[in-house]
Amino acid sequence: MESDADVDMEEVPGGRLPVLNEEAEVDVDNKEQLNTTNEGGDAVKIMEAPDWPSYLVNVESDLEKPLFRRLFHWGPIAAMSLTGFIGITSVYIHLSWWPIDDPLAFLNLFLFTGMVYATVYNMVRASYLGGGFVTKGWHPPESYQLSRLQFCAHCNGYKAPRSHHCQKCNRCVMKMDHHCRTKAEYRERDEAEGLFVFPYNLGIKRNIREVFPSFWARIPNGNGIWWPIRSGCTQFTLSEEQLVQKVNKRFYAKIYTIQDDYKGSWWRSWRFGVKTLVCQPCSEEKRIEVKKGESYAITRIQRNWLYGQRLIEVEDVEGPFSENPYAARASRDQTRQEVVKQATQPRGWFPKPLARPKYPASEETRKDV
């Protein structure tokens, strides 16, 4: 995948992002509508990807880890071992019961081994390339588009459309809806229930046309940032939805105060009871170290565990959420120093007996209405 901004970066060794265009705001949706086509077989109107620059730098070499380190993990090892075991066992049984001197037997065995090879090949390719990483410090081509995107304090840049920050990779990942299994499952469920229209679902025929040519050519279609979308959506539909969800999440966050120290170890939770030790959250999110007196904004509550982010003390917080500085920062400029500092604070799980609500129940109820 080549960068559309390579010409502007040749003067600087290693490449850099070009300066934002300070042009007056224009109607982005109207510009996209110029490329509207009708996919008759699927009855889906499709707006082709705009010819905006991607501003991606060194995408093919920006892989963070070599292939060996990506595959040498219990997940890929277990998947390849299971695939190999099933494949070898199936071939052995096939040869025992249906020798390949029969043309149909040979055809059946050929198709099966081809599917096993395709499974392993695509898994290795996906492990090596994945969705791709957004260049650190990325920004859109026009300055007026910044308000439609999230700012990532960890990567010091904006999250490209369809991308999100992955805590495991510690990078913003392109096509995060495919990179993260949980997000893909939620998307499929909401789309099936009619609660959500996925902008990049272009209908059966067009989806096949988008995937298979790139599979044979081994080169993904598009530039990794701007994509064909369904009519009625924009290139920033998912990003704007994420901004709204972030505001809602911060507004409904509960503020808790830590009553005792906790080192963050999985085994150290035994001192809070057997249930706390046994009933751990079923996720890969880490257990964090907390100290007495700290405040945390809690966004997920289980019977024995809390998930939240540490709050930094900010004086003179203005606005209707003055009792909840975590929510107040949701409406501020995303690039301000205190907002960036808050976004990089530790977040994770810790035992529920450690913390107590900072505000009385009546105030919490009033705040959430």
Secondary structure, DSSP 8 states (H G I E B T S, - for coil): ---TTHHHHTTSTT------B------HHHHHHTTEEEEGGGTEEEE----------STTT--SS-HHHHHSSHHHHHHHHHHHHHHHHHHHHHHHHS-TTSHHHHHHHHHHHHHHHHHHHHHHHHHHHTT-B--TT---SBGGGGGGS-EETTTTEE--TT-EEETTTTEEETTHHHH-HHHHHHHHHHHHTTS---TT---HHHHHHHHHHHHHHTS-SS-SS---EETT--TTHHHHHHHHHHHHHHHT-EEEEE-S-B---SGGGGGG-HHHHHS--SSS--B--B-TT-EEEEEEE-SSEEEEEE----SS--STTTT-HHHHGGGS-TTSHHHHHHHTS-EEEEEGGGEEESS-HHHHHHHH-
